Amino acid sequence: MKHLGDVIPLPASVRPDPGADFRVPADVSVSAAPAAAAVADELAEVLREVTGFPVPRTEEGSIRLEIEAAGEARSPESYRLAIAADGVTLGAPTEQGLFAGFQTLRQLLPLKGEVVLPGGRIEDAPRFAYRGTMLDLARHFYQPADIRSYLDTIAQFKINHLHLHLTDDQGWRLEIDGWPRLTEVSGGEGTGIDGAGPGFLTAQEYADLVAYAATRHITIVPEIDLPGHVNAAQVAYPELTCDGEPVQPRTDAEVGYSSLCAGKEETYTFVEDVIRTVAALTPGPYLHIGGDEALSTTAEDYRTFMTRVLPLPGKYGKRAIGWHEMAAVDLPQDAIPQYWRIEPTDDGVARAAAAGHQVIMSPADRSYLDMKYDESTPLGLDWAGLVSVERSYDWDPADRLPGVGEESLLGVEAPLWSETLRSLADVEFMVFPRLLAIAEIGWTPRAARDWSSFRERLAEFGPRFEAQGINYHRSAEIDWP
Ligand code: ACM
């Protein structure tokens, strides 16, 4: 039997009651309010797999899912889990909260066989509203079925945003109405790093993926990287360069050589068409416009371009997120810089925070999941250093940049770039277990976090990953069973 707090991310409050363990009986059933039906069905399915019992839905189940009064201060993701000798009650103000509580309960189950749940009470709510990870579809495309599988896995750790890097120099991965060559040419054969990552999402496939993510209570954050990282767009449409001359497809990993032309009207027609289309396909509140590493855009052109483009997400009902370089220009009121570098200070981000902007924290030396774990890691890069599991855990986003404290943070995100990756198995190897560290940083109260406790709890997830067919790195830092 697991201990009540043996879960990731660690809940805000855990009060074990060893006299109140619940032995799940063969006639176990689940009851749920109508708004809790979807979570109840998933819970029953998981219990069936573990126990082999029929686990029907009844009016008076020994496992009860309840929608509770919201209360002003409660996060929609908050929940309460009470385990007593005669049954389990999971209560939350929203379906989202019940889904979060279900992930906790699921981790308390054994992989197979008799179930005894540890007695006591958990009261839980997230530290940050935004807990994300990013997948780079431009350098290597992953099929929708793989992305759905990935969503299933990350949801188990209460990750609630998946940022999709959809465009870059080596590929364009989302169909845009009126601009068919973006995906016909730059999403086709031979695109991606080494030409090994072809493919794109049709508008329908993207919409289906967004809808699937919503069933996992995950918001998709689409990124169109501008004004740099645009070679693939310029291959498809040479009029998007300043001189209108054709450019060659690129399958290497260089950065900083391509730029949209800030002085050309065609640029803004293109950008607005793309932003309008992506916004219309995306029910979530955010649209990421990139803004990073525009090394072949002059500072003046960057300012001209960004000043025109930054209001466009808002025009189409979205909040702009951008890599933190965009903080060099005056931002719309609700725009969100995402810090990604390794330096200990950043004046632009500090200024944005002082002006009231929320910030997403993704320092590469802690949260970039494409960094190698150690020198022997066969995949990944090391420009930001080696990122062991402990390094990914043992830092705090509220301490990362002077002037960017707790109250300025929307949350934390762990990006994964695909230059060296070729499959979902490669993705999983880089992400697991480090994403669990970022998930705990994003969810658990700071004062409750502790590396030695995390390290011990993490070991249990090795067999769980194996049972679910998820690839992971068996880091020597963890005493895997
Ligand atoms: C980045 O890593 N260029 C955001």
Residues whose N, C-alpha, C, O or C-beta is under 5 A from the ligand:
A	BS01	ACM	D292 E293 W323 W340
